[in-house]
Amino acid sequence: MKGDSGYPLQPWLLTPIENAEPNSPEGRYTRQHILARNVIERCFGLLKQRFRYLLKQRVLHYTPQRAARICCLVLSYIT
């Protein structure tokens, strides 16, 4: 079973509500969930464009020194 098309179902994972009435609380929740998910997916796409080593192939496209600097930069934004 899946939480949605991209993630497995987990006890802590909030998922959209299928077939929710558009103007009900469930429908508004689902709409906001979808909008937030779209923003996150676009951010992931931009990060993968900018920092190519985040792609699934995990091939190092930079020298080890440059990759280390990029990793430190990304981690500093996350924390």
PDB file of N, CA, C and O in Angstrom:
ATOM      1  N   MET A   1       0.842  -1.181   0.000  1.00  0.00           N
ATOM      2  CA  MET A   1       0.000   0.000   0.000  1.00  0.00           C
ATOM      3  C   MET A   1       0.884   1.240   0.000  1.00  0.00           C
ATOM      4  O   MET A   1       1.971   1.228   0.577  1.00  0.00           O
ATOM      5  N   LYS A   2       0.434   2.289  -0.631  1.00  0.00           N
ATOM      6  CA  LYS A   2       1.235   3.495  -0.755  1.00  0.00           C
ATOM      7  C   LYS A   2       0.532   4.678  -0.117  1.00  0.00           C
ATOM      8  O   LYS A   2      -0.696   4.736  -0.048  1.00  0.00           O
ATOM      9  N   GLY A   3       1.361   5.641   0.359  1.00  0.00           N
ATOM     10  CA  GLY A   3       0.828   6.894   0.861  1.00  0.00           C
ATOM     11  C   GLY A   3       0.310   7.732  -0.300  1.00  0.00           C
ATOM     12  O   GLY A   3      -0.740   8.366  -0.198  1.00  0.00           O
ATOM     13  N   ASP A   4       1.033   7.732  -1.378  1.00  0.00           N
ATOM     14  CA  ASP A   4       0.628   8.309  -2.658  1.00  0.00           C
ATOM     15  C   ASP A   4       1.575   7.727  -3.695  1.00  0.00           C
ATOM     16  O   ASP A   4       2.275   6.756  -3.405  1.00  0.00           O
ATOM     17  N   SER A   5       1.615   8.290  -4.886  1.00  0.00           N
ATOM     18  CA  SER A   5       2.396   7.675  -5.952  1.00  0.00           C
ATOM     19  C   SER A   5       3.896   7.687  -5.695  1.00  0.00           C
ATOM     20  O   SER A   5       4.626   6.940  -6.347  1.00  0.00           O
ATOM     21  N   GLY A   6       4.381   8.511  -4.767  1.00  0.00           N
ATOM     22  CA  GLY A   6       5.808   8.601  -4.572  1.00  0.00           C
ATOM     23  C   GLY A   6       6.347   8.024  -3.281  1.00  0.00           C
ATOM     24  O   GLY A   6       7.556   7.833  -3.150  1.00  0.00           O
ATOM     25  N   TYR A   7       5.485   7.743  -2.331  1.00  0.00           N
ATOM     26  CA  TYR A   7       5.971   7.337  -1.016  1.00  0.00           C
ATOM     27  C   TYR A   7       5.142   6.185  -0.454  1.00  0.00           C
ATOM     28  O   TYR A   7       3.930   6.131  -0.665  1.00  0.00           O
ATOM     29  N   PRO A   8       5.796   5.257   0.265  1.00  0.00           N
ATOM     30  CA  PRO A   8       5.045   4.168   0.884  1.00  0.00           C
ATOM     31  C   PRO A   8       4.224   4.679   2.071  1.00  0.00           C
ATOM     32  O   PRO A   8       4.553   5.704   2.669  1.00  0.00           O
ATOM     33  N   LEU A   9       3.179   3.972   2.395  1.00  0.00           N
ATOM     34  CA  LEU A   9       2.328   4.354   3.515  1.00  0.00           C
ATOM     35  C   LEU A   9       3.077   4.134   4.827  1.00  0.00           C
ATOM     36  O   LEU A   9       3.649   3.067   5.050  1.00  0.00           O
ATOM     37  N   GLN A  10       3.073   5.135   5.682  1.00  0.00           N
ATOM     38  CA  GLN A  10       3.712   5.078   6.992  1.00  0.00           C
ATOM     39  C   GLN A  10       2.736   5.631   8.021  1.00  0.00           C
ATOM     40  O   GLN A  10       1.884   6.445   7.666  1.00  0.00           O
ATOM     41  N   PRO A  11       2.829   5.216   9.294  1.00  0.00           N
ATOM     42  CA  PRO A  11       1.903   5.722  10.317  1.00  0.00           C
ATOM     43  C   PRO A  11       1.969   7.242  10.497  1.00  0.00           C
ATOM     44  O   PRO A  11       0.982   7.864  10.891  1.00  0.00           O
ATOM     45  N   TRP A  12       3.130   7.838  10.210  1.00  0.00           N
ATOM     46  CA  TRP A  12       3.309   9.270  10.410  1.00  0.00           C
ATOM     47  C   TRP A  12       3.092  10.086   9.137  1.00  0.00           C
ATOM     48  O   TRP A  12       3.226  11.309   9.162  1.00  0.00           O
ATOM     49  N   LEU A  13       2.760   9.429   8.027  1.00  0.00           N
ATOM     50  CA  LEU A  13       2.637  10.096   6.728  1.00  0.00           C
ATOM     51  C   LEU A  13       1.211  10.582   6.504  1.00  0.00           C
ATOM     52  O   LEU A  13       0.273   9.785   6.510  1.00  0.00           O
ATOM     53  N   LEU A  14       1.047  11.884   6.306  1.00  0.00           N
ATOM     54  CA  LEU A  14      -0.269  12.440   5.981  1.00  0.00           C
ATOM     55  C   LEU A  14      -0.475  12.363   4.478  1.00  0.00           C
ATOM     56  O   LEU A  14       0.379  12.798   3.706  1.00  0.00           O
ATOM     57  N   THR A  15      -1.594  11.814   4.067  1.00  0.00           N
ATOM     58  CA  THR A  15      -1.860  11.623   2.644  1.00  0.00           C
ATOM     59  C   THR A  15      -3.119  12.376   2.233  1.00  0.00           C
ATOM     60  O   THR A  15      -3.955  12.694   3.078  1.00  0.00           O
ATOM     61  N   PRO A  16      -3.262  12.665   0.934  1.00  0.00           N
ATOM     62  CA  PRO A  16      -4.504  13.276   0.460  1.00  0.00           C
ATOM     63  C   PRO A  16      -5.681  12.321   0.672  1.00  0.00           C
ATOM     64  O   PRO A  16      -5.500  11.104   0.722  1.00  0.00           O
ATOM     65  N   ILE A  17      -6.862  12.872   0.793  1.00  0.00           N
ATOM     66  CA  ILE A  17      -8.067  12.064   0.976  1.00  0.00           C
ATOM     67  C   ILE A  17      -8.729  11.887  -0.387  1.00  0.00           C
ATOM     68  O   ILE A  17      -9.115  12.862  -1.032  1.00  0.00           O
ATOM     69  N   GLU A  18      -8.854  10.645  -0.813  1.00  0.00           N
ATOM     70  CA  GLU A  18      -9.449  10.368  -2.118  1.00  0.00           C
ATOM     71  C   GLU A  18     -10.941  10.687  -2.115  1.00  0.00           C
ATOM     72  O   GLU A  18     -11.634  10.445  -1.127  1.00  0.00           O
ATOM     73  N   ASN A  19     -11.421  11.224  -3.212  1.00  0.00           N
ATOM     74  CA  ASN A  19     -12.840  11.520  -3.435  1.00  0.00           C
ATOM     75  C   ASN A  19     -13.435  12.457  -2.383  1.00  0.00           C
ATOM     76  O   ASN A  19     -14.617  12.343  -2.058  1.00  0.00           O
ATOM     77  N   ALA A  20     -12.645  13.366  -1.856  1.00  0.00           N
ATOM     78  CA  ALA A  20     -13.155  14.322  -0.873  1.00  0.00           C
ATOM     79  C   ALA A  20     -14.005  15.378  -1.589  1.00  0.00           C
ATOM     80  O   ALA A  20     -13.669  15.809  -2.692  1.00  0.00           O
ATOM     81  N   GLU A  21     -15.082  15.780  -0.967  1.00  0.00           N
ATOM     82  CA  GLU A  21     -15.932  16.844  -1.519  1.00  0.00           C
ATOM     83  C   GLU A  21     -15.116  18.129  -1.597  1.00  0.00           C
ATOM     84  O   GLU A  21     -14.416  18.463  -0.641  1.00  0.00           O
ATOM     85  N   PRO A  22     -15.186  18.863  -2.714  1.00  0.00           N
ATOM     86  CA  PRO A  22     -14.321  20.032  -2.920  1.00  0.00           C
ATOM     87  C   PRO A  22     -14.357  21.090  -1.811  1.00  0.00           C
ATOM     88  O   PRO A  22     -13.297  21.598  -1.448  1.00  0.00           O
ATOM     89  N   ASN A  23     -15.485  21.436  -1.272  1.00  0.00           N
ATOM     90  CA  ASN A  23     -15.542  22.514  -0.277  1.00  0.00           C
ATOM     91  C   ASN A  23     -15.676  22.014   1.161  1.00  0.00           C
ATOM     92  O   ASN A  23     -15.950  22.797   2.070  1.00  0.00           O
ATOM     93  N   SER A  24     -15.486  20.734   1.361  1.00  0.00           N
ATOM     94  CA  SER A  24     -15.539  20.181   2.715  1.00  0.00           C
ATOM     95  C   SER A  24     -14.177  20.380   3.379  1.00  0.00           C
ATOM     96  O   SER A  24     -13.203  20.691   2.694  1.00  0.00           O
ATOM     97  N   PRO A  25     -14.091  20.207   4.695  1.00  0.00           N
ATOM     98  CA  PRO A  25     -12.774  20.278   5.350  1.00  0.00           C
ATOM     99  C   PRO A  25     -11.774  19.283   4.743  1.00  0.00           C
ATOM    100  O   PRO A  25     -10.597  19.604   4.582  1.00  0.00           O
ATOM    101  N   GLU A  26     -12.247  18.081   4.410  1.00  0.00           N
ATOM    102  CA  GLU A  26     -11.379  17.084   3.797  1.00  0.00           C
ATOM    103  C   GLU A  26     -10.901  17.538   2.414  1.00  0.00           C
ATOM    104  O   GLU A  26      -9.746  17.332   2.044  1.00  0.00           O
ATOM    105  N   GLY A  27     -11.806  18.155   1.667  1.00  0.00           N
ATOM    106  CA  GLY A  27     -11.456  18.657   0.337  1.00  0.00           C
ATOM    107  C   GLY A  27     -10.446  19.788   0.402  1.00  0.00           C
ATOM    108  O   GLY A  27      -9.518  19.845  -0.405  1.00  0.00           O
ATOM    109  N   ARG A  28     -10.625  20.691   1.362  1.00  0.00           N
ATOM    110  CA  ARG A  28      -9.667  21.794   1.521  1.00  0.00           C
ATOM    111  C   ARG A  28      -8.307  21.265   1.961  1.00  0.00           C
ATOM    112  O   ARG A  28      -7.273  21.729   1.480  1.00  0.00           O
ATOM    113  N   TYR A  29      -8.305  20.299   2.872  1.00  0.00           N
ATOM    114  CA  TYR A  29      -7.057  19.670   3.300  1.00  0.00           C
ATOM    115  C   TYR A  29      -6.344  19.038   2.106  1.00  0.00           C
ATOM    116  O   TYR A  29      -5.143  19.235   1.919  1.00  0.00           O
ATOM    117  N   THR A  30      -7.086  18.280   1.302  1.00  0.00           N
ATOM    118  CA  THR A  30      -6.498  17.601   0.153  1.00  0.00           C
ATOM    119  C   THR A  30      -5.924  18.605  -0.835  1.00  0.00           C
ATOM    120  O   THR A  30      -4.832  18.401  -1.366  1.00  0.00           O
ATOM    121  N   ARG A  31      -6.647  19.679  -1.080  1.00  0.00           N
ATOM    122  CA  ARG A  31      -6.168  20.721  -2.007  1.00  0.00           C
ATOM    123  C   ARG A  31      -4.863  21.331  -1.502  1.00  0.00           C
ATOM    124  O   ARG A  31      -3.917  21.484  -2.275  1.00  0.00           O
ATOM    125  N   GLN A  32      -4.797  21.679  -0.227  1.00  0.00           N
ATOM    126  CA  GLN A  32      -3.581  22.258   0.344  1.00  0.00           C
ATOM    127  C   GLN A  32      -2.439  21.247   0.325  1.00  0.00           C
ATOM    128  O   GLN A  32      -1.289  21.613   0.078  1.00  0.00           O
ATOM    129  N   HIS A  33      -2.744  19.995   0.579  1.00  0.00           N
ATOM    130  CA  HIS A  33      -1.733  18.930   0.533  1.00  0.00           C
ATOM    131  C   HIS A  33      -1.130  18.848  -0.856  1.00  0.00           C
ATOM    132  O   HIS A  33       0.091  18.792  -1.002  1.00  0.00           O
ATOM    133  N   ILE A  34      -1.972  18.840  -1.869  1.00  0.00           N
ATOM    134  CA  ILE A  34      -1.500  18.751  -3.255  1.00  0.00           C
ATOM    135  C   ILE A  34      -0.647  19.957  -3.615  1.00  0.00           C
ATOM    136  O   ILE A  34       0.406  19.811  -4.235  1.00  0.00           O
ATOM    137  N   LEU A  35      -1.096  21.154  -3.229  1.00  0.00           N
ATOM    138  CA  LEU A  35      -0.319  22.362  -3.525  1.00  0.00           C
ATOM    139  C   LEU A  35       1.051  22.323  -2.851  1.00  0.00           C
ATOM    140  O   LEU A  35       2.061  22.662  -3.468  1.00  0.00           O
ATOM    141  N   ALA A  36       1.082  21.910  -1.587  1.00  0.00           N
ATOM    142  CA  ALA A  36       2.359  21.834  -0.866  1.00  0.00           C
ATOM    143  C   ALA A  36       3.273  20.785  -1.498  1.00  0.00           C
ATOM    144  O   ALA A  36       4.474  21.014  -1.647  1.00  0.00           O
ATOM    145  N   ARG A  37       2.716  19.656  -1.863  1.00  0.00           N
ATOM    146  CA  ARG A  37       3.517  18.600  -2.483  1.00  0.00           C
ATOM    147  C   ARG A  37       4.125  19.074  -3.793  1.00  0.00           C
ATOM    148  O   ARG A  37       5.274  18.750  -4.095  1.00  0.00           O
ATOM    149  N   ASN A  38       3.368  19.837  -4.574  1.00  0.00           N
ATOM    150  CA  ASN A  38       3.889  20.365  -5.835  1.00  0.00           C
ATOM    151  C   ASN A  38       5.084  21.280  -5.602  1.00  0.00           C
ATOM    152  O   ASN A  38       6.070  21.215  -6.336  1.00  0.00           O
ATOM    153  N   VAL A  39       5.000  22.129  -4.588  1.00  0.00           N
ATOM    154  CA  VAL A  39       6.104  23.030  -4.266  1.00  0.00           C
ATOM    155  C   VAL A  39       7.350  22.228  -3.893  1.00  0.00           C
ATOM    156  O   VAL A  39       8.448  22.518  -4.367  1.00  0.00           O
ATOM    157  N   ILE A  40       7.171  21.227  -3.048  1.00  0.00           N
ATOM    158  CA  ILE A  40       8.298  20.401  -2.615  1.00  0.00           C
ATOM    159  C   ILE A  40       8.929  19.668  -3.799  1.00  0.00           C
ATOM    160  O   ILE A  40      10.153  19.625  -3.921  1.00  0.00           O
ATOM    161  N   GLU A  41       8.111  19.100  -4.658  1.00  0.00           N
ATOM    162  CA  GLU A  41       8.639  18.376  -5.818  1.00  0.00           C
ATOM    163  C   GLU A  41       9.406  19.305  -6.748  1.00  0.00           C
ATOM    164  O   GLU A  41      10.432  18.911  -7.302  1.00  0.00           O
ATOM    165  N   ARG A  42       8.924  20.539  -6.931  1.00  0.00           N
ATOM    166  CA  ARG A  42       9.653  21.512  -7.756  1.00  0.00           C
ATOM    167  C   ARG A  42      10.993  21.861  -7.110  1.00  0.00           C
ATOM    168  O   ARG A  42      12.004  21.983  -7.800  1.00  0.00           O
ATOM    169  N   CYS A  43      10.999  22.021  -5.793  1.00  0.00           N
ATOM    170  CA  CYS A  43      12.261  22.305  -5.081  1.00  0.00           C
ATOM    171  C   CYS A  43      13.254  21.168  -5.275  1.00  0.00           C
ATOM    172  O   CYS A  43      14.432  21.410  -5.539  1.00  0.00           O
ATOM    173  N   PHE A  44      12.786  19.929  -5.145  1.00  0.00           N
ATOM    174  CA  PHE A  44      13.674  18.789  -5.372  1.00  0.00           C
ATOM    175  C   PHE A  44      14.238  18.824  -6.793  1.00  0.00           C
ATOM    176  O   PHE A  44      15.423  18.562  -7.001  1.00  0.00           O
ATOM    177  N   GLY A  45      13.393  19.148  -7.758  1.00  0.00           N
ATOM    178  CA  GLY A  45      13.846  19.231  -9.142  1.00  0.00           C
ATOM    179  C   GLY A  45      14.913  20.298  -9.333  1.00  0.00           C
ATOM    180  O   GLY A  45      15.906  20.071 -10.023  1.00  0.00           O
ATOM    181  N   LEU A  46      14.711  21.457  -8.724  1.00  0.00           N
ATOM    182  CA  LEU A  46      15.707  22.530  -8.827  1.00  0.00           C
ATOM    183  C   LEU A  46      17.020  22.136  -8.161  1.00  0.00           C
ATOM    184  O   LEU A  46      18.094  22.406  -8.698  1.00  0.00           O
ATOM    185  N   LEU A  47      16.940  21.503  -7.000  1.00  0.00           N
ATOM    186  CA  LEU A  47      18.159  21.047  -6.332  1.00  0.00           C
ATOM    187  C   LEU A  47      18.904  20.026  -7.183  1.00  0.00           C
ATOM    188  O   LEU A  47      20.131  20.068  -7.275  1.00  0.00           O
ATOM    189  N   LYS A  48      18.168  19.115  -7.802  1.00  0.00           N
ATOM    190  CA  LYS A  48      18.808  18.105  -8.639  1.00  0.00           C
ATOM    191  C   LYS A  48      19.426  18.725  -9.885  1.00  0.00           C
ATOM    192  O   LYS A  48      20.448  18.243 -10.373  1.00  0.00           O
ATOM    193  N   GLN A  49      18.821  19.786 -10.406  1.00  0.00           N
ATOM    194  CA  GLN A  49      19.405  20.495 -11.536  1.00  0.00           C
ATOM    195  C   GLN A  49      20.695  21.184 -11.124  1.00  0.00           C
ATOM    196  O   GLN A  49      21.702  21.127 -11.829  1.00  0.00           O
ATOM    197  N   ARG A  50      20.644  21.830  -9.980  1.00  0.00           N
ATOM    198  CA  ARG A  50      21.783  22.624  -9.513  1.00  0.00           C
ATOM    199  C   ARG A  50      22.910  21.742  -8.991  1.00  0.00           C
ATOM    200  O   ARG A  50      24.084  22.007  -9.252  1.00  0.00           O
ATOM    201  N   PHE A  51      22.555  20.701  -8.258  1.00  0.00           N
ATOM    202  CA  PHE A  51      23.541  19.818  -7.653  1.00  0.00           C
ATOM    203  C   PHE A  51      23.361  18.431  -8.248  1.00  0.00           C
ATOM    204  O   PHE A  51      22.668  17.586  -7.681  1.00  0.00           O
ATOM    205  N   ARG A  52      23.989  18.203  -9.394  1.00  0.00           N
ATOM    206  CA  ARG A  52      23.759  16.998 -10.187  1.00  0.00           C
ATOM    207  C   ARG A  52      24.063  15.708  -9.430  1.00  0.00           C
ATOM    208  O   ARG A  52      23.521  14.658  -9.775  1.00  0.00           O
ATOM    209  N   TYR A  53      24.900  15.762  -8.427  1.00  0.00           N
ATOM    210  CA  TYR A  53      25.236  14.534  -7.710  1.00  0.00           C
ATOM    211  C   TYR A  53      24.073  14.019  -6.875  1.00  0.00           C
ATOM    212  O   TYR A  53      24.151  12.911  -6.344  1.00  0.00           O
ATOM    213  N   LEU A  54      22.988  14.796  -6.741  1.00  0.00           N
ATOM    214  CA  LEU A  54      21.820  14.327  -6.014  1.00  0.00           C
ATOM    215  C   LEU A  54      20.940  13.403  -6.861  1.00  0.00           C
ATOM    216  O   LEU A  54      19.986  12.815  -6.352  1.00  0.00           O
ATOM    217  N   LEU A  55      21.258  13.277  -8.139  1.00  0.00           N
ATOM    218  CA  LEU A  55      20.470  12.409  -9.011  1.00  0.00           C
ATOM    219  C   LEU A  55      20.634  10.952  -8.594  1.00  0.00           C
ATOM    220  O   LEU A  55      21.575  10.604  -7.881  1.00  0.00           O
ATOM    221  N   LYS A  56      19.723  10.116  -9.038  1.00  0.00           N
ATOM    222  CA  LYS A  56      19.713   8.710  -8.626  1.00  0.00           C
ATOM    223  C   LYS A  56      20.989   7.958  -9.003  1.00  0.00           C
ATOM    224  O   LYS A  56      21.368   7.019  -8.303  1.00  0.00           O
ATOM    225  N   GLN A  57      21.663   8.346 -10.092  1.00  0.00           N
ATOM    226  CA  GLN A  57      22.849   7.609 -10.523  1.00  0.00           C
ATOM    227  C   GLN A  57      23.981   7.740  -9.507  1.00  0.00           C
ATOM    228  O   GLN A  57      24.863   6.883  -9.453  1.00  0.00           O
ATOM    229  N   ARG A  58      23.966   8.791  -8.712  1.00  0.00           N
ATOM    230  CA  ARG A  58      24.973   9.033  -7.678  1.00  0.00           C
ATOM    231  C   ARG A  58      26.396   8.982  -8.248  1.00  0.00           C
ATOM    232  O   ARG A  58      27.318   8.509  -7.583  1.00  0.00           O
ATOM    233  N   VAL A  59      26.564   9.463  -9.463  1.00  0.00           N
ATOM    234  CA  VAL A  59      27.877   9.557 -10.088  1.00  0.00           C
ATOM    235  C   VAL A  59      28.455  10.907  -9.719  1.00  0.00           C
ATOM    236  O   VAL A  59      27.757  11.918  -9.784  1.00  0.00           O
ATOM    237  N   LEU A  60      29.713  10.937  -9.335  1.00  0.00           N
ATOM    238  CA  LEU A  60      30.353  12.177  -8.927  1.00  0.00           C
ATOM    239  C   LEU A  60      30.686  12.993 -10.178  1.00  0.00           C
ATOM    240  O   LEU A  60      31.519  12.585 -10.987  1.00  0.00           O
ATOM    241  N   HIS A  61      30.034  14.143 -10.331  1.00  0.00           N
ATOM    242  CA  HIS A  61      30.246  15.004 -11.490  1.00  0.00           C
ATOM    243  C   HIS A  61      31.268  16.096 -11.190  1.00  0.00           C
ATOM    244  O   HIS A  61      31.559  16.923 -12.053  1.00  0.00           O
ATOM    245  N   TYR A  62      31.810  16.107  -9.986  1.00  0.00           N
ATOM    246  CA  TYR A  62      32.759  17.134  -9.565  1.00  0.00           C
ATOM    247  C   TYR A  62      33.964  16.468  -8.920  1.00  0.00           C
ATOM    248  O   TYR A  62      33.930  15.283  -8.588  1.00  0.00           O
ATOM    249  N   THR A  63      35.026  17.241  -8.748  1.00  0.00           N
ATOM    250  CA  THR A  63      36.175  16.730  -8.007  1.00  0.00           C
ATOM    251  C   THR A  63      35.732  16.482  -6.565  1.00  0.00           C
ATOM    252  O   THR A  63      34.778  17.110  -6.107  1.00  0.00           O
ATOM    253  N   PRO A  64      36.388  15.601  -5.854  1.00  0.00           N
ATOM    254  CA  PRO A  64      35.998  15.355  -4.463  1.00  0.00           C
ATOM    255  C   PRO A  64      36.005  16.629  -3.604  1.00  0.00           C
ATOM    256  O   PRO A  64      35.151  16.791  -2.733  1.00  0.00           O
ATOM    257  N   GLN A  65      36.952  17.519  -3.842  1.00  0.00           N
ATOM    258  CA  GLN A  65      37.015  18.758  -3.064  1.00  0.00           C
ATOM    259  C   GLN A  65      35.792  19.637  -3.334  1.00  0.00           C
ATOM    260  O   GLN A  65      35.199  20.189  -2.407  1.00  0.00           O
ATOM    261  N   ARG A  66      35.430  19.759  -4.588  1.00  0.00           N
ATOM    262  CA  ARG A  66      34.259  20.576  -4.946  1.00  0.00           C
ATOM    263  C   ARG A  66      32.981  19.926  -4.416  1.00  0.00           C
ATOM    264  O   ARG A  66      32.099  20.620  -3.911  1.00  0.00           O
ATOM    265  N   ALA A  67      32.876  18.616  -4.525  1.00  0.00           N
ATOM    266  CA  ALA A  67      31.694  17.904  -4.018  1.00  0.00           C
ATOM    267  C   ALA A  67      31.561  18.108  -2.515  1.00  0.00           C
ATOM    268  O   ALA A  67      30.453  18.290  -2.009  1.00  0.00           O
ATOM    269  N   ALA A  68      32.675  18.080  -1.802  1.00  0.00           N
ATOM    270  CA  ALA A  68      32.624  18.301  -0.350  1.00  0.00           C
ATOM    271  C   ALA A  68      32.112  19.698  -0.030  1.00  0.00           C
ATOM    272  O   ALA A  68      31.318  19.869   0.896  1.00  0.00           O
ATOM    273  N   ARG A  69      32.552  20.691  -0.779  1.00  0.00           N
ATOM    274  CA  ARG A  69      32.064  22.065  -0.563  1.00  0.00           C
ATOM    275  C   ARG A  69      30.571  22.176  -0.834  1.00  0.00           C
ATOM    276  O   ARG A  69      29.841  22.829  -0.088  1.00  0.00           O
ATOM    277  N   ILE A  70      30.126  21.532  -1.911  1.00  0.00           N
ATOM    278  CA  ILE A  70      28.694  21.569  -2.243  1.00  0.00           C
ATOM    279  C   ILE A  70      27.884  20.892  -1.155  1.00  0.00           C
ATOM    280  O   ILE A  70      26.836  21.399  -0.756  1.00  0.00           O
ATOM    281  N   CYS A  71      28.362  19.738  -0.664  1.00  0.00           N
ATOM    282  CA  CYS A  71      27.649  19.035   0.410  1.00  0.00           C
ATOM    283  C   CYS A  71      27.539  19.909   1.645  1.00  0.00           C
ATOM    284  O   CYS A  71      26.479  19.973   2.268  1.00  0.00           O
ATOM    285  N   CYS A  72      28.613  20.577   2.004  1.00  0.00           N
ATOM    286  CA  CYS A  72      28.583  21.449   3.175  1.00  0.00           C
ATOM    287  C   CYS A  72      27.590  22.583   2.967  1.00  0.00           C
ATOM    288  O   CYS A  72      26.874  22.956   3.897  1.00  0.00           O
ATOM    289  N   LEU A  73      27.538  23.133   1.762  1.00  0.00           N
ATOM    290  CA  LEU A  73      26.606  24.212   1.452  1.00  0.00           C
ATOM    291  C   LEU A  73      25.168  23.732   1.583  1.00  0.00           C
ATOM    292  O   LEU A  73      24.344  24.404   2.202  1.00  0.00           O
ATOM    293  N   VAL A  74      24.862  22.575   1.004  1.00  0.00           N
ATOM    294  CA  VAL A  74      23.505  22.027   1.070  1.00  0.00           C
ATOM    295  C   VAL A  74      23.124  21.744   2.520  1.00  0.00           C
ATOM    296  O   VAL A  74      22.019  22.076   2.947  1.00  0.00           O
ATOM    297  N   LEU A  75      24.026  21.138   3.271  1.00  0.00           N
ATOM    298  CA  LEU A  75      23.738  20.821   4.671  1.00  0.00           C
ATOM    299  C   LEU A  75      23.544  22.071   5.506  1.00  0.00           C
ATOM    300  O   LEU A  75      22.745  22.067   6.443  1.00  0.00           O
ATOM    301  N   SER A  76      24.260  23.144   5.188  1.00  0.00           N
ATOM    302  CA  SER A  76      24.088  24.374   5.952  1.00  0.00           C
ATOM    303  C   SER A  76      22.708  24.985   5.716  1.00  0.00           C
ATOM    304  O   SER A  76      22.154  25.627   6.609  1.00  0.00           O
ATOM    305  N   TYR A  77      22.150  24.789   4.520  1.00  0.00           N
ATOM    306  CA  TYR A  77      20.789  25.288   4.243  1.00  0.00           C
ATOM    307  C   TYR A  77      19.734  24.446   4.940  1.00  0.00           C
ATOM    308  O   TYR A  77      18.699  24.959   5.364  1.00  0.00           O
ATOM    309  N   ILE A  78      20.000  23.150   5.058  1.00  0.00           N
ATOM    310  CA  ILE A  78      19.023  22.235   5.646  1.00  0.00           C
ATOM    311  C   ILE A  78      18.931  22.435   7.158  1.00  0.00           C
ATOM    312  O   ILE A  78      17.840  22.383   7.725  1.00  0.00           O
ATOM    313  N   THR A  79      20.064  22.663   7.807  1.00  0.00           N
ATOM    314  CA  THR A  79      20.053  22.757   9.269  1.00  0.00           C
ATOM    315  C   THR A  79      19.869  24.161   9.754  1.00  0.00           C
ATOM    316  O   THR A  79      19.839  24.399  10.961  1.00  0.00           O
TER     317      THR A  79
END
